[in-house]
């Protein structure tokens, strides 16, 4: 049995982070056009592991203005305090505020944060459900998408793993699929 060094694992986080968002029917231009039509306020919506963060990063690179990245997750102890701390002292039209994990904020905290961001030129959030801001894109996964990404990262694994079974066991959460594949590749025989 050969042990694969973590840095050489085809499913290491650095390799996963290097993947680009794959559109199915949309394009980054279409999503940005929707954002403009909604007054430069919009939400990228989808389940866990569906590519929301990847798409948010893609959009950030294409937005004009000074990006302000805010990442919230279930482990963030006080999401409103963390979000406020990440914002500049004065939020202005030159700022593009990007909030990953907006669902971590309750309704009152969300309202308070919106008041603080009201002068931002752009606000884009990710969320697991619709409603906070107009939806500019809904992320979804398929076994075919997982197969495409696995082929890109490691064609040998794509030939030896049942991609459909992997996808189903993790409920379409590609992040969880990649974690299992990392473990699978860490000790190949």
C-alpha positions as MATLAB code, in Angstrom:
seq = 'XXXXXXXXXXXXXXXXXXXXXXXXXXXXXXXXXXXXXXXXXXXXXXXXXXXXXXXXXXXXXXXXXXXXXXXXXXXXXXXXXXXXXXXXXXXXXXXXXXXXXXXXXXXXXXXXXXXXXXXXXXXXXXXXXXXXXXXXXXXXXXXXXXXXXXXXXXXXXXXXXXXXXXXXXXXXXXXXXXXXXXXXXXXXX';
ca = [
       0.000    0.000    0.000;
       1.363    3.391   -1.016;
       0.627    6.453    1.067;
      -0.038    9.638   -0.874;
       1.382   12.793    0.666;
      -1.398   15.317    1.464;
       0.080   17.871   -0.934;
       0.050   15.272   -3.734;
      -3.528   14.149   -3.149;
      -5.585   15.120   -6.220;
      -8.459   16.065   -3.892;
      -6.430   18.314   -1.573;
      -8.229   21.516   -0.652;
      -5.817   23.640   -2.708;
      -6.775   21.666   -5.828;
     -10.501   21.839   -5.021;
     -10.240   25.606   -4.445;
      -8.687   25.924   -7.899;
     -11.807   24.595   -9.637;
     -13.966   27.113  -11.459;
     -17.736   27.352  -11.164;
     -19.526   25.410  -13.918;
     -22.677   26.998  -15.279;
     -25.554   24.958  -16.638;
     -27.511   27.278  -18.925;
     -26.283   30.557  -17.411;
     -23.006   32.443  -17.637;
     -21.173   34.873  -15.405;
     -22.348   37.676  -17.722;
     -25.992   36.617  -17.330;
     -25.668   36.540  -13.547;
     -24.000   39.961  -13.477;
     -26.755   41.344  -15.736;
     -29.363   40.060  -13.268;
     -27.452   41.716  -10.441;
     -27.554   45.071  -12.248;
     -31.288   44.675  -13.006;
     -31.909   44.164   -9.271;
     -30.168   47.362   -8.248;
     -26.792   45.701   -7.581;
     -28.297   43.601   -4.788;
     -28.568   39.852   -5.220;
     -28.358   36.371   -3.757;
     -26.667   33.208   -4.941;
     -28.833   30.416   -3.545;
     -28.222   26.699   -3.168;
     -27.756   23.725   -0.860;
     -24.575   22.886    1.017;
     -21.747   21.973   -1.345;
     -23.432   23.274   -4.490;
     -20.801   25.860   -5.466;
     -22.143   29.068   -3.930;
     -18.789   30.150   -2.511;
     -16.988   29.320   -5.756;
     -19.482   31.385   -7.749;
     -19.278   34.261   -5.247;
     -15.495   34.312   -5.695;
     -15.942   34.278   -9.482;
     -18.349   37.221   -9.295;
     -16.047   39.134   -6.937;
     -13.309   39.066   -9.554;
     -15.652   40.641  -12.116;
     -17.291   43.319   -9.964;
     -16.168   46.905  -10.051;
     -15.460   48.458   -6.705;
     -13.499   47.558   -3.631;
     -14.495   44.060   -2.479;
     -15.354   43.456    1.179;
     -15.489   39.707    1.880;
     -17.488   38.433    4.842;
     -17.583   34.685    5.560;
     -20.078   33.368    8.091;
     -20.784   29.763    9.010;
     -22.394   27.744   11.789;
     -19.186   28.044   13.839;
     -19.236   31.867   13.772;
     -20.154   32.706   17.405;
     -21.782   36.097   16.832;
     -22.506   36.479   13.122;
     -23.721   40.087   13.265;
     -20.697   41.192   15.256;
     -18.365   39.310   12.880;
     -20.046   40.846    9.819;
     -19.924   44.363   11.236;
     -16.252   43.929   12.157;
     -15.429   42.961    8.555;
     -17.097   46.060    7.127;
     -15.184   49.320    6.724;
     -16.006   52.081    9.230;
     -17.992   53.840    6.497;
     -19.567   51.684    3.816;
     -19.648   53.694    0.606;
     -20.697   53.310   -3.018;
     -17.162   52.172   -3.909;
     -17.596   49.010   -1.807;
     -18.805   45.651   -3.140;
     -19.925   43.698   -0.066;
     -19.860   39.911   -0.521;
     -21.409   37.885    2.299;
     -20.920   34.129    2.207;
     -23.371   32.415    4.571;
     -26.007   35.128    5.069;
     -28.412   32.502    6.448;
     -26.400   32.624    9.691;
     -28.017   35.988   10.473;
     -31.472   36.057   12.034;
     -34.106   38.460   10.623;
     -33.357   41.307   13.030;
     -29.585   40.976   12.626;
     -30.030   40.844    8.842;
     -32.072   44.077    8.965;
     -29.392   45.746   11.111;
     -26.651   44.682    8.718;
     -28.646   45.912    5.721;
     -28.937   49.348    7.338;
     -25.163   49.385    7.783;
     -24.590   48.372    4.126;
     -27.222   50.627    2.575;
     -24.649   52.865    0.833;
     -22.611   49.991   -0.652;
     -22.404   50.015   -4.424;
     -22.952   46.257   -4.615;
     -24.178   43.611   -2.160;
     -24.081   39.919   -3.086;
     -24.837   37.164   -0.592;
     -24.944   33.394   -0.559;
     -27.766   31.630    1.214;
     -29.391   28.228    1.425;
     -32.841   29.680    0.766;
     -34.436   32.522   -1.160;
     -35.876   35.693    0.302;
     -33.136   37.947    1.668;
     -32.260   39.549   -1.676;
     -33.428   38.869   -5.239;
     -32.025   35.560   -6.480;
     -29.496   36.131   -9.253;
     -28.472   32.476   -9.567;
     -29.500   29.148   -8.076;
     -26.664   26.631   -7.728;
     -27.376   22.956   -8.271;
     -25.316   19.800   -8.629;
     -25.670   16.642  -10.693;
     -23.768   13.358  -10.942;
     -22.590   14.503  -14.391;
     -21.076   17.647  -12.869;
     -19.345   15.599  -10.166;
     -17.968   13.232  -12.829;
     -16.655   16.189  -14.862;
     -14.865   17.653  -11.828;
     -13.427   14.296  -10.725;
     -12.138   13.677  -14.260;
     -10.426   17.057  -14.185;
      -8.804   16.388  -10.800;
      -7.920   12.699  -11.198;
      -9.027   10.612  -14.197;
      -7.911    7.369  -12.475;
     -10.337    7.939   -9.599;
     -13.168    8.655  -12.033;
     -12.624    5.151  -13.463;
     -12.583    3.349  -10.095;
     -15.315    5.099   -8.073;
     -19.067    4.821   -8.591;
     -19.774    8.535   -9.072;
     -23.577    8.185   -8.937;
     -23.417    6.253   -5.663;
     -20.979    8.795   -4.191;
     -23.251   11.662   -5.253;
     -26.342    9.985   -3.777;
     -24.670    9.074   -0.463;
     -23.761   12.714    0.088;
     -27.059   14.156   -1.113;
     -25.395   16.076   -3.939;
     -23.004   17.901   -1.583;
     -19.870   18.062   -3.720;
     -17.732   19.266   -0.818;
     -18.544   16.060    1.086;
     -17.904   13.982   -2.041;
     -14.449   15.529   -2.404;
     -13.666   14.844    1.259;
     -14.468   11.169    0.766;
     -12.382   11.072   -2.400;
      -9.482   12.681   -0.525;
      -9.625    9.847    2.024;
      -9.974    7.299   -0.794;
      -6.834    8.623   -2.518;
      -4.777    9.116    0.640;
      -3.885    5.421    0.758;
      -4.060    3.766   -2.620;
      -2.750    0.263   -2.984;
];
